[in-house]
Amino acid sequence: MKSPAYALALVALTAAGTAAVVIPAATAQSQQEQAASAATAPASTPLVTGLPDFTRLVDRVAPAVVNIEVTMGPRGNRQAQQMPDEMPEFFRRFFGPGMPFPGVPQDPGGRGGMSMGSGFLISTDGYVITNHHVVANASEVKVTLPDRRGFTAEVVGSDEQSDVAVLKIDAEGLPFLRAGDANDVKPGQWAVAIGSPFGFDQSVTAGIVSAVGRANRYANQRYVPFIQTDVAINRGNSGGPLLNTRGEVIGINSQIFSNSGGYMGVSFAIPIDVVMNVAEQLKDTGQVRRGQVGVQVQEIRADDAKGLGLPDTRGALVVDVIQGGPAEKAGIERGDVVREVDGTRINQSSDLPPMIGARAPGSRVTMKVWREGRLRDFTVTLDELDEGLAAASPRSSARAPAAQQSNPLGVVGSELGAEQRRRLDLKPDEGVAVARVEGLAARSAGIQPGDVILQVGRVNVATPAALDRELGKVKAGETVMLLVRNRSGGTQFIAVTPREEAE
């Protein structure tokens, strides 16, 4: 006998004699599956429709975008600023001092030359924003408005660390651009650039924001969380505005990532909040002051999070604390993980320097710090940033006679002498030189002879016996964090997990 479901699937004749297919009856289970499928299916309405027309935006903002022509000082001063051409990939600024531009006269005799960049007006009385590297070592700066009026500009102030400069021209009643909110910038949104690539005034390009909060690993700009875009940017665009679709400035174009020196789809802009903070200080005092907390930090990887007992890899791992600095006074220690500053999450270590640098010296900040399995609050009063201290030169590493291995990681330690400790700026209760590495796990983690182990977990070690004792507590499969001063002078935590099998 045929089932009811089969009977409903038969072809039935309509009154007109035509055939109509009847859908088989669905079981309760199949109905549930269909409902679940409908709930998770993509929406039928497109999330993105059409392409924007930027003509109204450009008409409104272009009158406030200016061309900057710079007469450079002697060539000898300019060469020192150029990035080395032998680097295969690097951040390259769009307006490199001494870079040739079409139609711009150069000075082959080495007395100087001329080059071009971009900028934009921020007030009716003639204040102009551009990049520091556009006007660095300039003997004269000329600003040309879109209406072809030209002015000799005064350099009010220039800050190399943020790559921001403020100029002033003697004019009134000028159009100007309004600043947007850098915190509202999100990956995927449209962005527009206007500038003078290769000297072609008022060139407009558009694209999307690729990422925000990018750290620059190739230049000394720890205090700039760059906006990355795919907007076409080339030499001469430097200092020009990056705009949102409301015509507000969200950043100033500063660098590209390139093999050739030309645009390759990866461009970087300085967020407008950083720009305006620096600009106001330059206008008021001619210099920029930044806060400093007095720590060195590193990224947290999955192994590190396991060794630190963290629920995730978010935060900045403290690898060193400056003696007598704000962090030490507040009680922050090596091995702490900074998770928040004044309620703002720290997602990666590069988030911390710009967040602290944007605050004035003397400011008080509250830090949420992960230590030994729980969050603790610390209030830190910031010092003024000491660049010499922040970028201290690497110290020479120590080498010592070999001892015998007696720990599960196979790390053979040896004593540091008083002179070695002095050179390495170590306290009497920290530092064991690595003479040999016999364990596979330690070798794989990158520990090498010549390194100096300062801590095992949160415990300082100063003798080979102390190192063996602390490492002897580590069980197979358990991750331990070693604080290591490497051979080039850098300090970092390294996660090591000893294995069950013999190494």
N, C-alpha and C positions, 0 to 999 in steps of 0.2 A: 504494500500500500504506500502511495506517495505521501510524503510529509506535507503539512500545511505550508511550510516555507516554499517547497517545490511547486505546490499548486499555484501559489501567488506569483510565481515566476513565469508561468505559462503565458503565451500570447493570447490576449482576449480580443474579441471582436466588438467594435463599437457599433452603435446604432447605425452609423453610416456604412458599416461594413469594412472599415479600415482597421488595420492592426495597431494596437498600442501596447508598449511594453510596460508591465507593472513591476516595480522594484520589489525584490524579496523583503519580507518582514525582517527587521533587524532584531536581534536578541538584545536583552537588557545589557549584556556585557559590551556588545559592539556599540550600543548607543553611548555608553560611558566613554568608550575609547574615542568616538567621534567628537564628543563634547570636549574632551581633554585636548584633542588635536586642534580644534577650533580656537581654544583658549591660548594655545602657544603659537599659533600660526602668525606670520607677519601681517601687520596692518595693511589693508588694501589701499589706504591713503598714503601717498609718498611723503616721506619725512623731509625731503628737499625738492623744491620745484623751481624751474626756471633759473636764469642767470641774472645777476644784478647789473644795472646800468649805472656807472659811476659818473656820468657827465655832470649832473647837478652838484655832486660832492666836489668834483674838481673845480667847477666854476666858482664855488664858494670859498675853497681853501687855497687855491693856487696863488692868489694875490699876496699871501703872507709867506710864501716859500721863496727864498732868496738864493742867489748864486754868490759864492765866495771865491775870490781870487787872492792868492797868497804869494807875496814875494818872499822867498826863503832866504835864510842866512847862509853862511858859507857851507859848501857841500860836506865838508868834514864833520859838521855838527849833525847833518841829516843822516849820514850813513849809519851812525850808531843806532838809530831808531828802527832801521829796516829789519824785518825778520829774515833769517837765513834762507836763501833760495834752495839750499840742498835738502831741506826738510821735505819728505815726499807728500805729506798732508799736514796742513796747519791752518789756524785761523789767520786770515789775511785781512788787514784793514783795507777799505776800498780806496782810500786816499793816502798812499804811502809817500812820505816826504821823498822827493827826488824821483818819483815815478813819472815817466813821460806821458803826456796827454796829446791827442791830435790837435794841431793848431796852436799849441801853447809853446812859446819859445823856451828853450832850455839854455843853460849856461855851461858849455863844455869846458870852460876854463876853471871850474870849481869855485867860482866866486859866489854862486847862488843860482837861483832859478825861480820859475813861477809854476804854480799848479792851482788846481781848482777843487772846490768842494761845495757842499750845500749847507743850508741852515734855514731857520724859520723864526718869524717874529713872535714874541710872547707878550708884547705890550704896545700900546699906541704911541709911546714915546721912544721907540727904537731899540729895545733890548732884543738881541738875537741869540738863539741857542745853536751851537754846532758841536763838533767833536774836538777834544783836546788835540788829537793827532793831526787835525786839519790845520791848526794855527801854531803848533809847537815850532819853536825856532823861527817864527815869522818876523821879518823886519817891517813888513807893511801888510795890512789886511784891507781889502776893498770888498764892499758889499754892493751888489747890483740888484735892485728891485725888479719885479716883472714889468713895471712901466718904464724900464731902462734908466731910471735915475740911479746914479752911482754915488757912494759915500766911502770915505776912509773911516774904518771902524777902529774903535778903541777896544783892546782886549781887557775887559773888566777883571776876569779871573779865569783860570784854567786848572783842571784837576786831572792828573794823569791816571790816578787809581780808578776813577769812574769813567774816564775818557769823555768828560763834559767840559765845555768852555762857554763863557758868556761874553758876547760882544755888545757894543753900544754905538749906534749911529746917531747923528744929530738931525733928527727929524721928528715931526709930530703928526698926529692924526692918521697913523698907519693902521692897516688891517692886521689882525693877529689871530693866532690859533689858540683854541681852548684845550686844556688838558683833560683827558679822559681819566677813568679809574683803572689803573693797572691790575687791580684785584679782580676786575670783571673780565679780563682777557682769558679766553678759553681756547684750547686746541680745536681746530675745525672752523673757527669764525673767519669771515673775510677780513683782509687787511690790504691797504693801499699805500704805496710809497710814491713820493714826488721828490725829484731832485735833479741833479745835473750830471748823469753818468757820462764820462768822457767829454765833459764840457757841453753836452746837449741840454740846454736849460729846459725846465718845466716838463721833464719826461715823467710819464705816469706808468706805473706797473702795479699789478694786483695779484693776489694769491690768498692763501689761508695761513693761519697760525698753526705751525706744526707742533710746537711744544712751548711750555713756559717753565721758568725757573732753571734754565740750563746753566750749568757751571762752565766756565772757560778754563780748561786744564792747560792751555797753551800760552796763556798770558797772565800777568800778575794782576788779575782783576777778581779777587775773591769776593768782593763786596757788590758784585753786579749779577743778579739772577736774570740772565738774558731771555728775551723772547725769540724763539726760533720760528722762521717763516719760510715759505717757498716763493716769496715775492722776488722777482728778478731784480737783483742789486748788483751794481758794478762800481768800479773806481769812479769817484766823483759824486756818488750817492751819499758818501759819509756826511753825517750831520743833518741829513734831510729827515722829515717826519715820516713815521709809520702811523697810519690813521685807521680808525674803525669806520663803520658805515655811517655813523652820525657826523663824521668829519672832525672828530676829536683825536688829539694826538695820544697814542698809547705807547710810543717809544721813539727813539731816534736811531736810525740805521748806522751801524758801527763796524760790523765785521762780516766776512763770509768764510766758509770752510771750503777750501779749493785745492786741487792739484795743480791747476794752471795759473791761478791768480785771477781768473774770471769766474763769472757766476756758474754754479753747478747745482743750484736748487736748495742750498742750505745757507740761509742768511740769518743774521743776528742783530737784534735791536736792544738798546738799553731801555728798561721800563720807565715810563714817564714819571712815576713817583720818585724813583732814584734821581732822575734828571732834575726835577723841580726842587728836591731837597738840596742837591748840590748847588743848583743855580741860585737859590735864595741865600745860601751861605756865602757864595762867591760875591753876590751883589752887596751883602751886608758887611763882610769882613775881608773879602779877597782870598780866603782860604777855607778849607773844609776840615772839620773836626769829626772824628768818628769814635764811637764807643769800643771798648775792648774788654772782654771777659777774662782773658788770660789762660786759654786752653788750646791745645792742639787736638784735632779730632780726625776720625777716619770713618769710612763707610762700614756698614754692618752687613755681612753676608750670611747665608743660611747657617753655615757652620758656626759663625760667631754668635748668632742668635741662640743656637743650641747651647753653646758653652756658657753664655751669659744668663741662660734661663729666660730669655725674652719670648713673648708670644709671637713676635714677628720681627722683621728686619728694619722697622722704622726707628729713626733716631740718629744721633751723632755720638759715637763712642769716643770717650775722652782717653787719649793715649799719653798726654803729658799736661801738667799744670805748672804754670809759671810761678816760681817762688815769690811770695809776697804780693801776687796779683789778686784781683778781685775774686776769682774762683776759689783760690786757696783760702782766702780770708772767710769766704762764705761756707767753706767746708766741703767743696767738691773735690773728688779724688780721681786718680787714674782708675779706669775700669767702670766709671759711672757712664750712663747713657742718658743724654739730654733728649727728652721726648717732647717737651713743650716749652715755649717762652711766652709768658704773658697770655696763655691760653691758645697760642697758635702752634699747631702741630709741626714738629720737625720730621719730615719724611725721609730726608737723606742728609748726610753730613754737610753738604754744600749749602743747605738752607740756613745753617746757623750763622756764618760770617756776615752775609748781607743783612740779616735780621738784627744782629747786634750792632753792626757798623752804621746802620741807619739811625741809631739812637745817640743822643748827645752824651758826652762824658759827664759823669755824675748822676746819670739816670739810674733808677732802681728797677730791676726786672726780676720777675719770679720765674724760676725754672723748675719744671717737673723732671726729676731725675730718677732713673731706674737703678736701684742698688740692692743686690742680694735678694731678689725676688719680689720687690715691692717698690712703688713710687714714693718719692719723698719730695718735699718742697724746699727750695733754697731761694733766698732773696740775695741778689748780687748787685752791688753798686759799681757801675762801670768806670773804668779808667779811660784816659784818652789813648787812642791807638798809637802804639810805638811800632812803626813799620820795620825799624831795624831789629827789634826784638821778635816781631812776628815772622820775619824772614831770616832768622839767624842762620849763619852758614853751618853746613854739616861739620861735625867734629870727627876727628880721626878715630878709627876703630881700634880695639885692643886685640892683641894676640898673646897667648900665654901657653906655658908648657902643658902637655896633655896629661890628664889624670885617667882614672879608670871608670868605665860606665857601670852604674849600679841602679838604674831606674828603667821602667818599662818603655820609655820613649827612646832609649839608646842615645841620649844626649850626654856627651862627656864634657864636663865643666872644669875650669881651672881658675885659680885665684887671680884677682886684679890687684896690682900694686897701687900704692898711694899716688904715684905720679900718673898712672893710667886713669885712676878715678878722678884726679884733678883735671886731666885733659878732657875727660868725658863729662865733666860737671855732674858727677854722681855723689849721692850721699853715702856715708859709711855703711849703711844697712841695705844697699842695693847694688846689684851688678855681679854676675858671674860670666866670665868669658866662655864662649863655646869653642872647645879645642877640636872635637870631632863629633860627627853625627853618624851613628851606627844603625839607628832605627829607620825603617822605611817610612813610617808615618811622619816623623819629624822632617826627613829629607823631602818628602812629597809636599809638605806644608811650606817649604822654602827656607827652613833654618839651615844656616851654613857656618862653617868655622869662621871665626872673626866677629860673629854677632855677639851681643851681650844680652843675656836674659836678666831683666830687672824684676819681674814678678811672675809667680805661678798663681793664676787666679788673681786674688786680691792681696796675696802675701808677698812681701819683698823677700828676695833671696840675695845673699851677699857672699856665700861660700859654696863650693861644690857639694859639701855635705848637706847644706840647707836645700840646695837644688834637688839632690837625690831624694831627700826626705819628703819634699812636697810633691815631686813627680811620682814617688813611690805610692802616694795615696790615690793615684789615678787608676781606675779599673779599665780593663779592656772594653772597648765600645763606648767609653765615657769621654766626652769632649772637654778638653781643658784649654783655657785661654792663657797664652804666654805673652807677656809684654816684652818686646825685643827692640833693642837699639841696634839697627843693622849696620853693615860695614860702611855705608855712605853717610851715616849720621842720623837717618830718619828713625823715628820711634813709632811702632805700631803693635797692636794686638794681633796674634796669630792663633787661630783655632787648630788644635791637633787632637786627633782621635786615635789612640793606640789600638792595634788589632788583636784579635784572639790568637791568631797563628804566630809562630815564631818569625822574627823579622831578620 
